[in-house]
Amino acid sequence: MRVDNLYIAGLGCYLPRPYPAERAVAEGRYEEAERRNGGWTGAAVAGNISPPEMAVEAARTALERSGHPAADIALVLHASLHEQGPELWTPHQYVLRHAVSTQVPAMEVRQGCNAALGALELAHGYLSADPERAAALVTAAENFGTERVDRWRYQAGARMKRPSVLGDAATAVVLSTRGGFARVRSIVSASLPELEEMNRPRGPLFPPNRTRTGRIDLVARVLDYAHDNPGAATLARKSLDAGRTEIALRAIEDAGLRPSDITRVTHVLSGGPEYIRAVLEPLGIDPARGVLDFGRHLGHMTTSDQLAALHHLVETRQVVEGDRVLMINNSFGVSLFGAVVEITGNPSWATGSPSAYKEWQ
C-alpha cells in the first residue's frame, strides 16, 4: 500500500546497559558453545524497571523531538509481547497518563515481534480517517527479567539459523500528518494463520493456568509441532521465507522504488550472517546493508528491534536526507510486515554518536 501524508516526527529509545555475554557464561547463565556459535557479545538488561515505565521515558523523548505538543496526539498505541506488569492492568493507559496526560483513545497491540510495526499501520488508518487528527504516539517495551523467561537459553536446542538472546528495551515514535524528518512511503502486511500451531503448546488452551506455570519453552512447541507434523516444519519455513520476501518486494514497489534504491534495512535482531543473507539476498540487497552489528551486544529486543535500529541509524547519521530504509519483519503467528521510510531531513538530535545506555535499575 502506498502511503501519503504520514511522517515520522520524533523517535525515542530507552536502551539499558548491555550485560556481557562472557559474564553470563561465567555465572552459568549462558553456554560457552552457544556464545561462540551465536556471536552475541551481550544482552540489554533493564533490571526491575517495568516495560511501561521504560516506554514513558522513550515517549517523552519522542514527543520532545517531534515538535508536537501533547494536545496534538490523537491516539496512543502500546505494543507488547511479554508481561507488562500486574495481571488485569492496562499498561497502555499508564503510558497515556504519564507521557501524554490527555483523554484520547489508548490501546495495547499484541502481535508478537510485529506489534510495533502493526501499530504503525493502525495509527496510519486512524489518522487518515479524520483530517483534524494531527499525530499519534506508538510505544513498544519489553523486560524479559522474569522467572518465566530465560533470556540466555530461550532458543537452546532449537537448531535454528537465527539463534539469539533476549534483550530489554523501549522505543517510541510520533507519527504526524504535518511533517517530520522522515516520510513513510509504503506499508504492507499479511498473515500466515495456518502456522499459528507452530507456537502453540500441546493440550487444551483453557484454563490458562495450565500454561502460566514454569518456564515458557518456545523450542519445545516448535519441536512438538515438527514431531506431530512430519515435514511440516520445513514447509512452514519455506512458506515464511517466501512470504517475507514477497511482502518486502511489494513494500519497495509500492514506494515506487527498486531494491537498489534501498540504503539500509532494519530486520529482526537475531541470528547471524547466514540468517541476514537469507533475509536480504532474495531481495537483491547486499546483507551489509542490514543492522546485524547493532544488535550483537543488545540481543533480540522483540517489539523494539525495528524502531531501535531505525533510531540508531538516524542518530549516528548512518542514514541522512535522501536515504531510504526498508523495515522488514516477521513474527510468530505468523505475521509479516514491510515498510519503506525515506529520510527527508537531518534532525538536530542526530549527533553522529549513540546515546548513553541506561543503568540497570
Secondary structure, 3 states (H helix, E strand, C coil): CECCCCEEEEEEEECECEEEHHHHHHCCCCCHHHHHHHCCCEEECCCCCCHHHHHHHHHHHHHHHHCCCHHHEEEEEEECCCCCCCCCCCHHHHHHHHHHCCCCCEEEECCHHHHHHHHHHHHHHHHHCCCCCCEEEEEEEECCCCCCCCCCCCCCCCCCCCCCCECCEEEEEEEECCCCCEEEEEEEEEECHHHHHHHCCCCCCCCHHHHCCCCCCHHHHHHHHHHHCCCHHHHHHHHHHHHHHHHHHHHHHHCCCCHHHCCEEECCCCCCHHHHHHHHHHHCCCHHHCCHHHHCCCCECHHHHHHHHHHHHHHCCCCCCCCEEEEEEEECCCEEEEEEEEECCCCCCCCCCCCCCECCC
